[in-house]
């Protein structure tokens, strides 16, 4: 048990160290090809024929394991991975003039459900397998068993196309064993601890219509202060971040407009990190203040998927007059983004107020 615990700690530390700089990847549409081995194989089998029975057990631990194999799988969704594993083993022992041979193979179709995660994605699995072994010691012996049971583990992505994997399976087995022509019923269980190196090919992330790029700020304003800037083309821009309640990561808000070309509206761009949910779409951006809800028009959005999360960007047009109600220090104001209500704190209101002042000063004077 001490060796098993030590190995588990080593794997955990190595996985964390390797995964720190990894990028998230969407498994939807990805092919997985893995080379794997069993670190621990525990078998407990009861052989019976009528009322008579005998119990046998074996435990194999270490690297390389008792069986080597390959696994292939395909991501049918951002969370579901379907595949199969093929393992084979062979050994030859010779002592003096006596020799013993043992061979075996196992086939395991499996389905995995991957939980959300930025880099390390835990999973649970359902496994159904077939295993056959043969040996010759004092007599020719062969076994043929079917296995079924659950599993769990994790995929730690060192890069977008490479992962270190570890998993454990608890399998019930039922089959037959033959020795010198005598057939016995075989019933029992197996526990397998597996490690693997995986390559991931392909994959896709959900995308929508592209968001219009924010005009670059080419030089700082000569007369404005703080976070409000004006470029050479006269585009006024301000950027700030809002804290999200009960969620990790903030919401980045950029407001810019051209008071010469359009003095009545401004552009709002909101970027946030949100959990990946297949088929889920963000609702229309809106601001709430003084009991009034103002939805943005001409909405565009895009999403760059990752493991368990997606970087979502939404953009739309907001009437310039709606900014006034958002800057009232005595009333709460909210941003509605992907069905979340995010509070505009005083610092954000101050930046909106400064933006509005700069924008108004640059509106061309009307005819006398």
C-alpha positions as CSV (number, residue, x, y, z in Angstrom):
1,X,0.0,0.0,0.0
2,X,2.9,2.4,0.7
3,X,4.2,1.9,-2.8
4,X,0.7,2.5,-4.3
5,X,0.3,5.8,-2.3
6,X,3.8,6.9,-3.3
7,X,3.0,6.3,-6.9
8,X,-0.3,8.1,-6.7
9,X,1.4,11.2,-5.2
10,X,4.2,11.1,-7.8
11,X,1.6,11.0,-10.6
12,X,-0.4,13.8,-9.1
13,X,2.6,16.1,-8.7
14,X,4.0,15.3,-12.2
15,X,0.6,16.0,-13.7
16,X,0.2,19.3,-12.0
17,X,3.7,20.4,-13.0
18,X,3.3,19.4,-16.6
19,X,-0.2,20.9,-16.9
20,X,0.5,24.4,-15.6
21,X,1.2,25.9,-19.0
22,X,-1.1,23.8,-21.0
23,X,-3.9,25.2,-23.2
24,X,-7.4,23.9,-23.0
25,X,-8.8,22.0,-26.0
26,X,-12.2,21.0,-27.0
27,X,-12.5,17.2,-27.4
28,X,-15.6,17.5,-29.6
29,X,-14.6,15.9,-32.9
30,X,-11.1,14.9,-31.5
31,X,-9.5,11.5,-32.1
32,X,-7.6,10.0,-29.2
33,X,-4.7,7.5,-29.8
34,X,-3.0,6.3,-26.6
35,X,-0.3,3.9,-25.5
36,X,-1.1,2.5,-22.0
37,X,0.0,0.0,-19.4
38,X,-1.4,-1.4,-16.2
39,X,0.5,-0.2,-13.2
40,X,-1.6,-2.5,-10.8
41,X,-3.6,-5.6,-11.7
42,X,-5.5,-7.4,-9.0
43,X,-7.5,-10.5,-9.7
44,X,-9.7,-12.5,-7.4
45,X,-11.3,-15.6,-9.0
46,X,-13.4,-18.5,-7.7
47,X,-13.2,-21.7,-9.8
48,X,-16.1,-24.1,-9.2
49,X,-17.5,-27.3,-10.6
50,X,-20.7,-28.4,-8.8
51,X,-20.3,-28.1,-5.0
52,X,-16.5,-28.0,-5.1
53,X,-14.7,-24.7,-5.5
54,X,-11.3,-23.1,-5.1
55,X,-10.3,-19.5,-4.8
56,X,-7.2,-18.0,-6.4
57,X,-5.8,-14.5,-6.3
58,X,-3.0,-12.5,-7.9
59,X,-1.5,-9.0,-7.6
60,X,0.9,-7.5,-10.0
61,X,2.4,-4.0,-9.4
62,X,5.0,-2.0,-11.2
63,X,6.2,-0.5,-14.5
64,X,6.1,-1.8,-17.1
65,X,2.9,-3.4,-16.1
66,X,1.6,-6.9,-16.8
67,X,-0.1,-5.8,-20.0
68,X,0.6,-3.2,-22.7
69,X,-2.0,-1.9,-25.0
70,X,-3.4,0.8,-27.3
71,X,-6.6,2.8,-27.0
72,X,-8.5,4.7,-29.7
73,X,-11.5,7.0,-29.0
74,X,-13.5,9.7,-30.6
75,X,-15.1,12.8,-28.9
76,X,-18.8,12.8,-29.9
77,X,-19.5,15.9,-27.8
78,X,-17.6,18.3,-25.6
79,X,-18.1,15.8,-22.7
80,X,-18.5,12.3,-24.2
81,X,-15.7,10.1,-25.4
82,X,-16.4,6.7,-27.0
83,X,-13.6,4.2,-27.7
84,X,-12.0,0.9,-27.2
85,X,-8.9,-0.5,-25.6
86,X,-6.8,-3.5,-26.7
87,X,-4.3,-5.0,-24.3
88,X,-1.9,-7.9,-24.7
89,X,0.6,-9.7,-22.5
90,X,3.2,-12.4,-23.0
91,X,5.8,-14.0,-20.7
92,X,8.3,-16.9,-20.9
93,X,10.0,-18.3,-17.8
94,X,12.7,-21.0,-17.9
95,X,14.3,-22.6,-14.9
96,X,16.8,-25.3,-15.8
97,X,15.0,-27.6,-18.4
98,X,11.6,-26.5,-17.3
99,X,9.8,-23.7,-19.1
100,X,6.4,-21.9,-18.7
101,X,4.6,-19.7,-21.1
102,X,1.7,-17.3,-20.5
103,X,-0.2,-15.2,-23.0
104,X,-3.3,-13.1,-22.9
105,X,-5.3,-10.3,-24.5
106,X,-8.2,-8.1,-23.5
107,X,-10.7,-5.9,-25.4
108,X,-12.5,-3.1,-23.6
109,X,-15.1,-1.0,-25.3
110,X,-15.8,2.0,-23.1
111,X,-17.6,5.3,-22.8
112,X,-16.2,8.2,-20.8
113,X,-18.0,11.3,-19.4
114,X,-15.5,14.1,-18.9
115,X,-16.2,16.7,-16.3
116,X,-15.5,20.4,-16.9
117,X,-11.9,21.5,-16.3
118,X,-9.5,24.0,-17.8
119,X,-6.6,21.6,-18.2
120,X,-7.1,18.5,-16.0
121,X,-10.4,16.9,-16.9
122,X,-11.6,14.1,-14.5
123,X,-13.9,11.4,-16.0
124,X,-16.1,8.5,-15.1
125,X,-16.5,5.6,-17.4
126,X,-18.5,2.5,-18.2
127,X,-16.6,-0.5,-19.4
128,X,-17.5,-3.8,-21.0
129,X,-14.8,-6.2,-21.9
130,X,-13.6,-9.7,-22.9
131,X,-10.3,-11.3,-21.7
132,X,-8.7,-14.6,-22.7
133,X,-5.5,-16.0,-21.2
134,X,-3.5,-19.2,-21.7
135,X,-0.6,-20.8,-19.8
136,X,1.5,-23.9,-19.7
137,X,3.0,-24.9,-16.4
138,X,2.2,-28.4,-15.3
139,X,-0.8,-28.5,-17.6
140,X,-2.3,-26.5,-20.4
141,X,-4.8,-23.9,-18.9
142,X,-6.9,-21.4,-20.6
143,X,-9.5,-18.9,-19.4
144,X,-12.2,-16.9,-21.2
145,X,-14.1,-14.3,-19.2
146,X,-16.4,-11.3,-19.8
147,X,-16.0,-8.2,-17.6
148,X,-18.2,-5.3,-16.8
149,X,-17.8,-2.4,-14.4
150,X,-17.3,1.3,-13.7
151,X,-14.1,3.3,-13.9
152,X,-12.7,6.8,-13.1
153,X,-9.7,8.8,-13.8
154,X,-8.3,12.0,-15.4
155,X,-6.8,13.4,-18.6
156,X,-4.1,16.0,-17.9
157,X,-3.4,18.1,-21.0
158,X,0.3,19.0,-21.3
159,X,-0.6,20.7,-24.7
160,X,-3.6,20.9,-27.0
161,X,-2.6,17.6,-28.7
162,X,-0.9,15.6,-25.8
163,X,-2.1,14.4,-22.4
164,X,-1.0,12.2,-19.5
165,X,-3.8,9.9,-18.3
166,X,-4.5,7.8,-15.3
167,X,-7.5,5.7,-14.5
168,X,-8.8,2.9,-12.4
169,X,-11.4,0.2,-13.2
170,X,-13.3,-2.2,-10.9
171,X,-14.6,-5.0,-13.0
172,X,-16.8,-8.0,-12.2
173,X,-15.9,-11.1,-14.3
174,X,-17.7,-14.3,-15.3
175,X,-16.5,-17.0,-17.6
176,X,-14.9,-20.4,-17.8
177,X,-11.5,-22.0,-17.2
178,X,-10.2,-25.2,-18.8
179,X,-7.3,-27.3,-17.5
180,X,-6.5,-30.6,-19.2
181,X,-9.9,-30.7,-20.8
182,X,-11.8,-30.1,-17.5
183,X,-14.0,-27.0,-17.6
184,X,-14.7,-24.9,-14.5
185,X,-16.9,-21.9,-13.9
186,X,-14.9,-18.8,-13.2
187,X,-16.4,-15.9,-11.2
188,X,-14.7,-13.0,-9.5
189,X,-13.5,-9.4,-9.9
190,X,-10.5,-7.4,-11.2
191,X,-9.1,-4.0,-10.3
192,X,-6.9,-2.3,-12.8
193,X,-4.9,0.9,-12.4
194,X,-3.8,2.2,-15.8
195,X,-1.5,5.0,-17.0
196,X,-1.3,6.2,-20.6
197,X,0.2,8.7,-23.0
198,X,-2.3,10.1,-25.4
199,X,-2.2,12.1,-28.6
200,X,-5.3,14.1,-29.7
201,X,-6.0,14.9,-33.3
202,X,-8.6,17.2,-34.8
203,X,-11.3,18.8,-32.7
204,X,-13.4,21.9,-33.2
205,X,-14.9,24.7,-31.1
206,X,-18.3,26.3,-31.6
207,X,-18.1,29.7,-33.3
208,X,-20.6,32.3,-34.2
209,X,-20.6,35.4,-36.3
210,X,-17.3,37.3,-35.8
211,X,-17.4,40.3,-33.6
212,X,-16.3,43.6,-35.1
213,X,-12.8,44.5,-33.9
214,X,-12.3,47.3,-31.5
215,X,-10.6,50.2,-33.2
216,X,-7.0,50.4,-31.9
217,X,-6.0,53.4,-29.8
218,X,-3.1,54.9,-31.8
219,X,-2.1,57.6,-29.3
220,X,-3.3,58.7,-25.8
221,X,-5.6,61.7,-25.6
222,X,-4.1,65.1,-25.1
223,X,-6.8,66.5,-22.9
224,X,-8.6,63.5,-21.3
225,X,-7.6,61.6,-18.2
226,X,-8.0,58.2,-16.6
227,X,-9.0,55.2,-18.8
228,X,-10.8,57.2,-21.5
229,X,-8.8,57.5,-24.7
230,X,-9.3,59.2,-28.1
231,X,-7.4,58.1,-31.2
232,X,-6.4,60.2,-34.2
233,X,-9.7,59.3,-35.9
234,X,-11.7,60.7,-33.0
235,X,-12.9,57.4,-31.6
236,X,-13.6,57.6,-27.9
237,X,-12.9,54.5,-25.9
238,X,-13.0,53.2,-22.3
239,X,-12.4,49.8,-20.8
240,X,-13.1,48.4,-17.3
241,X,-13.6,45.0,-15.6
242,X,-16.6,43.9,-13.5
243,X,-16.5,41.2,-10.8
244,X,-18.9,38.3,-11.3
245,X,-20.9,37.0,-8.3
246,X,-20.2,33.4,-7.4
247,X,-18.1,32.7,-10.4
248,X,-14.4,32.8,-11.3
249,X,-13.0,35.4,-13.7
250,X,-14.3,38.9,-14.4
251,X,-16.3,40.5,-17.2
252,X,-14.3,42.9,-19.4
253,X,-16.3,45.7,-20.9
254,X,-15.2,48.1,-23.6
255,X,-17.2,51.0,-24.8
256,X,-16.3,53.1,-27.8
257,X,-18.0,55.4,-30.2
258,X,-17.4,58.0,-32.9
259,X,-19.2,61.2,-31.9
260,X,-18.7,62.8,-35.3
261,X,-20.3,60.1,-37.3
262,X,-22.9,58.9,-34.7
263,X,-23.7,61.1,-31.8
264,X,-26.7,59.0,-30.6
265,X,-25.2,55.6,-29.9
266,X,-22.0,53.8,-28.8
267,X,-20.6,50.3,-29.2
268,X,-20.4,47.9,-26.2
269,X,-18.1,44.8,-26.3
270,X,-18.3,42.3,-23.4
271,X,-15.9,39.4,-23.0
272,X,-16.3,36.8,-20.3
273,X,-15.2,33.2,-19.5
274,X,-18.2,30.9,-18.9
275,X,-18.7,27.1,-18.6
276,X,-19.1,25.2,-21.8
277,X,-22.7,23.9,-22.2
278,X,-23.5,22.2,-25.5
279,X,-26.3,24.0,-27.3
280,X,-26.4,26.8,-24.8
281,X,-26.4,30.4,-26.1
282,X,-26.0,33.7,-24.3
283,X,-29.0,36.0,-24.2
284,X,-29.0,39.5,-25.5
285,X,-26.7,41.9,-23.6
286,X,-28.7,44.5,-21.6
287,X,-28.2,47.2,-18.9
288,X,-30.6,47.7,-16.0
289,X,-31.0,50.9,-14.0
290,X,-33.8,52.6,-12.1
291,X,-36.1,49.7,-13.0
292,X,-35.5,50.1,-16.7
293,X,-34.0,47.5,-18.9
294,X,-32.2,48.5,-22.1
295,X,-31.2,45.8,-24.5
296,X,-28.4,46.2,-27.0
297,X,-29.2,46.1,-30.7
298,X,-27.3,44.7,-33.7
299,X,-25.9,41.9,-31.5
300,X,-23.0,39.8,-32.6
301,X,-21.2,37.1,-30.7
302,X,-18.4,34.6,-30.9
303,X,-17.1,31.8,-28.7
304,X,-13.7,30.2,-28.5
305,X,-14.2,26.8,-26.8
306,X,-11.9,25.1,-24.3
307,X,-12.1,22.2,-21.8
308,X,-15.0,23.0,-19.5
309,X,-15.1,26.7,-20.4
310,X,-15.4,29.0,-23.4
311,X,-14.2,32.6,-23.9
312,X,-17.4,34.4,-25.1
313,X,-17.5,37.8,-26.7
314,X,-20.6,39.8,-27.4
315,X,-21.0,43.2,-29.0
316,X,-24.0,45.4,-29.7
317,X,-25.1,49.0,-29.9
318,X,-26.4,51.1,-26.9
319,X,-28.2,54.4,-27.1
320,X,-25.9,57.1,-25.8
321,X,-28.7,58.5,-23.6
322,X,-28.9,55.2,-21.7
323,X,-25.4,55.9,-20.2
324,X,-26.8,58.6,-18.0
325,X,-29.0,56.3,-15.9
326,X,-26.0,53.9,-15.4
327,X,-23.8,56.6,-13.8
328,X,-26.2,57.7,-11.1
329,X,-24.3,57.1,-7.9
330,X,-27.5,56.7,-5.8
331,X,-29.0,53.9,-7.8
332,X,-27.9,50.4,-8.6
333,X,-27.0,49.6,-12.2
334,X,-26.5,46.1,-13.6
335,X,-25.1,44.5,-16.7
336,X,-27.0,41.4,-17.9
337,X,-24.6,39.0,-19.6
338,X,-25.4,35.4,-20.4
339,X,-28.3,35.4,-17.9
340,X,-26.0,36.8,-15.1
341,X,-26.6,40.1,-13.3
342,X,-23.3,41.8,-12.8
343,X,-23.3,44.9,-10.6
344,X,-21.7,48.1,-11.8
345,X,-19.5,49.3,-8.9
346,X,-18.7,53.0,-8.3
347,X,-15.4,52.7,-10.2
348,X,-17.2,51.4,-13.3
349,X,-19.8,54.2,-13.0
350,X,-17.0,56.8,-12.8
351,X,-15.4,55.5,-16.0
352,X,-18.8,55.5,-17.8
353,X,-19.4,59.1,-16.6
354,X,-15.9,60.2,-17.8
355,X,-16.5,58.5,-21.1
356,X,-19.8,60.3,-21.5
357,X,-18.2,63.6,-20.8
358,X,-15.5,63.2,-23.3
359,X,-18.0,61.8,-25.9
360,X,-20.3,64.8,-25.4
361,X,-17.5,67.4,-25.8
362,X,-16.6,66.0,-29.1
363,X,-20.1,66.0,-30.6
364,X,-20.0,68.6,-33.5
365,X,-22.0,71.7,-32.8
366,X,-25.2,72.0,-34.8
367,X,-26.0,74.8,-37.3
368,X,-26.5,78.2,-35.6
